[in-house]
Amino acid sequence: MHRRVALIILACMVAVGIAGRGLHGQTAARKKLLFLTHAALYKHSSLAPAATLDLSFLTPEYLAQFDGLMLMTNGNLPLTDLQKRLIVDFVRNGKALVGVHCASLTLYDYPEFGEVLGGYYRRSIIPTNVVGQRMGVLKVEDPSHPATKMMGGSWTVAEEFYQFGTAVWDASRPTEQISQVGRLHIPMAFSRDRVHVLLSLDTDKTDLTGLGPEVVKGGDYPQAWSRTFGKGRSFYTSLGHRDDIWSTDPTFRAHVTGGIRWALGLEN
């Protein structure tokens, strides 16, 4: 694992582990979070030394040690159908799933995973300002959520943002609803009815020049959300592309830590 990413994950786990009180004031038990990376489509620089793994270790007995699974993965992972179902049932039965950035590019061949996470990546949105930095203004849609309560009403950040598939790929329209990276078919439509959106691109405050005809003023471009699935919880954020944001941006760190804490049931 890249050292900077390792540090932020360690910091998140420490913050989660030493939480003194649970939801109702009781002393909170220490939680264990498994952080899994695998790059089947695109190797992010932040994860270059740990891009691929032999995932045969992922068994019911191994996963049962943990309270949550955090993914920064992409592509159709080398998992058996039993392992894919294991991840879905892990959350359904009361555990947590946390997805960061390219996690929404994961398991296009198993739409049940998309049901847990909330959606699938279709294309990238990269706002640029005059000096070439990737800047965007995010609107905070729930200022009371643990993942966004530190942001006030908005957050301006240099990042890569995503658009998600809003319909299932149809063979009669073969060029639509395909992922920009990997050219994979979208197996499930993103819907606000399925998730609780926390952050979305503020198109009134973001320079949309050069982003193409799909990104328009007043358009809906969610970037982070939470959801319940069965007895469990999942949290997803599209942020985390830049390797330096993990170690240098305190708002990002608080955003991810808050999402982890919510997914693990340590905060509401």
C-alpha positions in Angstrom: 0.0 0.0 0.0 1.3 3.5 -0.8 2.6 5.1 2.4 0.4 8.1 2.3 -2.7 6.1 1.8 -1.6 3.8 4.5 -1.3 6.7 6.9 -4.8 8.1 6.3 -6.3 4.6 6.6 -4.4 4.1 9.8 -5.6 7.5 11.1 -9.2 6.6 10.2 -8.9 3.2 11.9 -7.5 4.8 15.1 -10.2 7.4 15.1 -12.8 4.7 14.7 -11.2 2.4 17.2 -10.9 4.8 20.1 -14.4 6.2 19.8 -15.5 6.5 23.4 -19.2 6.4 23.0 -21.7 4.6 20.8 -25.0 5.9 19.4 -26.8 5.7 22.7 -24.0 6.8 25.0 -22.6 3.4 25.8 -18.9 2.7 25.5 -18.3 1.8 21.9 -16.5 -1.5 21.0 -13.4 -1.3 18.9 -14.2 -1.8 15.2 -12.0 -3.6 12.6 -11.9 -2.4 9.0 -10.4 -4.3 6.1 -9.0 -2.1 3.4 -8.8 -3.8 0.0 -7.2 -2.5 -3.1 -7.0 -4.1 -6.6 -6.5 -2.4 -10.0 -8.0 -4.5 -12.8 -8.7 -1.5 -15.1 -6.6 1.5 -14.0 -3.6 1.9 -11.7 -4.0 5.0 -9.6 -0.6 6.4 -8.5 -1.7 6.5 -4.9 -1.9 2.7 -5.0 0.8 1.7 -7.4 2.8 -0.6 -5.1 -0.3 -2.5 -4.1 -2.3 -2.5 -7.4 -3.1 -6.1 -7.6 -3.6 -8.9 -5.1 -4.4 -12.6 -5.0 -7.9 -12.4 -3.6 -8.2 -16.1 -2.7 -7.8 -15.1 1.0 -11.3 -13.6 1.0 -13.2 -16.4 2.7 -16.3 -16.2 5.1 -14.0 -17.1 8.0 -11.5 -14.3 7.1 -14.1 -11.6 6.5 -16.0 -12.5 9.7 -13.0 -11.0 11.7 -14.0 -7.5 10.4 -16.8 -5.1 11.0 -16.4 -3.3 7.7 -14.8 -3.6 4.2 -13.3 -0.6 2.6 -12.6 -0.7 -1.2 -10.4 1.3 -3.5 -10.7 -1.2 -6.4 -11.6 -1.2 -10.0 -12.6 -3.6 -12.7 -14.2 -7.1 -12.6 -12.2 -8.5 -9.7 -10.8 -12.1 -9.8 -13.4 -13.3 -7.4 -15.6 -16.4 -7.5 -19.3 -16.1 -7.5 -19.2 -17.3 -3.9 -16.8 -14.5 -2.9 -19.0 -11.9 -4.6 -22.0 -13.1 -2.8 -20.0 -13.1 0.4 -19.4 -9.3 0.1 -23.1 -8.6 -0.5 -24.2 -10.9 2.4 -21.5 -9.3 4.6 -23.4 -6.0 4.4 -26.9 -7.4 4.2 -26.3 -9.2 7.6 -25.2 -6.0 9.4 -21.7 -5.1 8.4 -20.3 -2.0 6.6 -19.1 -1.3 3.1 -17.0 1.9 2.4 -16.2 2.7 -1.2 -13.7 5.4 -2.2 -13.2 6.9 -5.7 -12.7 4.0 -8.2 -14.7 1.6 -6.0 -17.7 2.4 -8.3 -15.7 1.0 -11.2 -15.9 -2.4 -9.5 -17.8 -5.7 -10.4 -19.7 -4.6 -13.4 -20.3 -8.3 -13.8 -22.2 -8.6 -10.5 -25.0 -6.0 -10.3 -25.8 -7.2 -6.8 -22.6 -5.4 -5.7 -23.9 -2.2 -7.3 -27.1 -2.5 -5.3 -25.0 -2.4 -2.1 -22.7 0.4 -3.2 -25.4 2.5 -5.0 -24.1 3.0 -8.5 -21.6 2.4 -11.3 -19.1 4.9 -12.8 -19.8 5.9 -16.4 -17.4 8.8 -17.1 -15.1 11.4 -15.5 -15.9 15.0 -14.9 -12.8 17.1 -14.4 -13.5 20.8 -13.9 -10.4 23.0 -14.6 -9.6 26.6 -13.6 -7.3 29.0 -15.4 -4.1 27.5 -14.0 -5.1 24.0 -15.0 -6.0 22.6 -11.5 -9.0 20.3 -11.4 -11.4 22.4 -9.3 -15.0 22.0 -8.5 -17.5 23.3 -5.9 -19.4 20.6 -4.1 -22.8 21.3 -2.6 -23.4 19.8 0.8 -26.8 18.2 0.7 -26.8 16.9 4.3 -24.7 19.2 6.6 -25.5 17.0 9.6 -24.1 13.7 8.3 -20.8 12.6 9.9 -19.1 12.6 6.4 -20.1 16.2 5.6 -20.8 18.1 8.8 -17.3 19.6 8.7 -17.9 21.3 5.4 -20.6 23.9 6.0 -22.7 24.5 3.0 -20.1 23.8 0.3 -16.6 22.6 -0.4 -14.2 23.7 -3.2 -11.7 21.0 -4.0 -9.3 20.1 -6.8 -10.4 16.6 -7.7 -11.7 14.2 -10.4 -15.5 13.9 -10.2 -17.7 11.2 -11.7 -20.9 10.8 -13.7 -22.7 7.5 -12.9 -24.7 5.3 -15.2 -28.4 6.3 -15.1 -29.7 3.4 -17.1 -28.9 -0.2 -17.8 -26.9 -0.9 -20.9 -29.2 -2.0 -23.8 -27.9 -3.9 -26.9 -30.2 -1.8 -29.1 -28.2 1.2 -28.1 -24.7 -0.3 -27.8 -22.7 2.9 -27.5 -24.7 4.2 -24.5 -24.3 3.5 -20.8 -20.7 2.2 -21.2 -17.9 3.1 -18.8 -15.3 5.5 -20.2 -12.6 3.4 -18.5 -12.7 -0.2 -19.6 -15.7 0.1 -21.9 -17.8 -2.0 -19.5 -21.6 -2.2 -19.7 -23.5 -0.4 -16.9 -25.5 -3.2 -15.2 -27.6 -1.0 -12.8 -29.0 2.5 -13.0 -28.1 5.0 -10.3 -31.1 6.6 -8.7 -31.5 9.1 -5.9 -34.3 6.9 -4.7 -31.8 4.2 -3.8 -29.3 6.4 -1.9 -29.1 9.4 0.4 -27.0 11.9 -1.5 -24.5 13.8 0.7 -22.5 15.8 -1.9 -23.2 16.9 -5.5 -21.4 19.1 -8.0 -22.7 22.7 -7.7 -23.1 23.6 -11.4 -24.0 27.2 -10.5 -20.6 27.8 -8.8 -18.4 25.5 -10.9 -16.8 26.5 -14.2 -18.2 23.9 -16.6 -16.2 25.1 -19.6 -14.9 22.2 -21.7 -16.8 19.5 -19.8 -18.9 18.5 -22.8 -22.7 18.6 -23.5 -23.6 16.3 -20.7 -22.5 18.6 -17.9 -25.0 21.5 -17.8 -26.1 24.1 -15.4 -28.8 22.7 -13.2 -27.8 19.1 -13.9 -27.7 16.5 -11.2 -24.2 15.1 -10.5 -24.0 13.3 -7.1 -20.5 12.7 -5.7 -21.0 11.1 -2.3 -23.8 9.2 -0.7 -24.8 6.8 2.1 -27.4 4.0 2.1 -28.7 1.2 4.2 -28.7 -2.4 2.8 -30.4 -5.1 4.8 -29.1 -4.7 8.3 -25.9 -3.0 7.1 -24.7 0.3 5.8 -22.7 1.5 2.9 -20.9 4.8 2.2 -19.4 6.0 -1.1 -17.4 9.0 -2.1 -16.1 9.7 -5.6 -13.2 11.7 -4.1 -9.7 10.3 -3.6 -8.1 10.3 -7.0 -5.2 12.6 -6.1 -2.6 10.7 -4.1 -1.7 13.9 -2.1 -5.3 14.6 -1.0 -5.0 11.6 1.3 -2.3 13.2 3.4 -2.6 17.0 2.8 -6.4 17.8 2.9 -7.9 17.7 6.4 -11.4 18.1 5.0 -11.0 15.0 2.8 -9.6 13.1 5.8 -12.5 14.1 8.0 -15.0 13.3 5.1 -13.6 9.7 4.8 -13.3 9.2 8.5 -16.9 10.4 9.0 -18.2 8.1 6.3 -16.4 5.1 7.9 -17.8 6.0 11.3 -21.3 6.2 9.9 -21.0 3.0 8.0 -19.7 1.2 11.1 -22.6 2.5 13.2 -20.5 4.7 15.5 -22.4 7.8 14.4 -25.7 8.7 12.9 
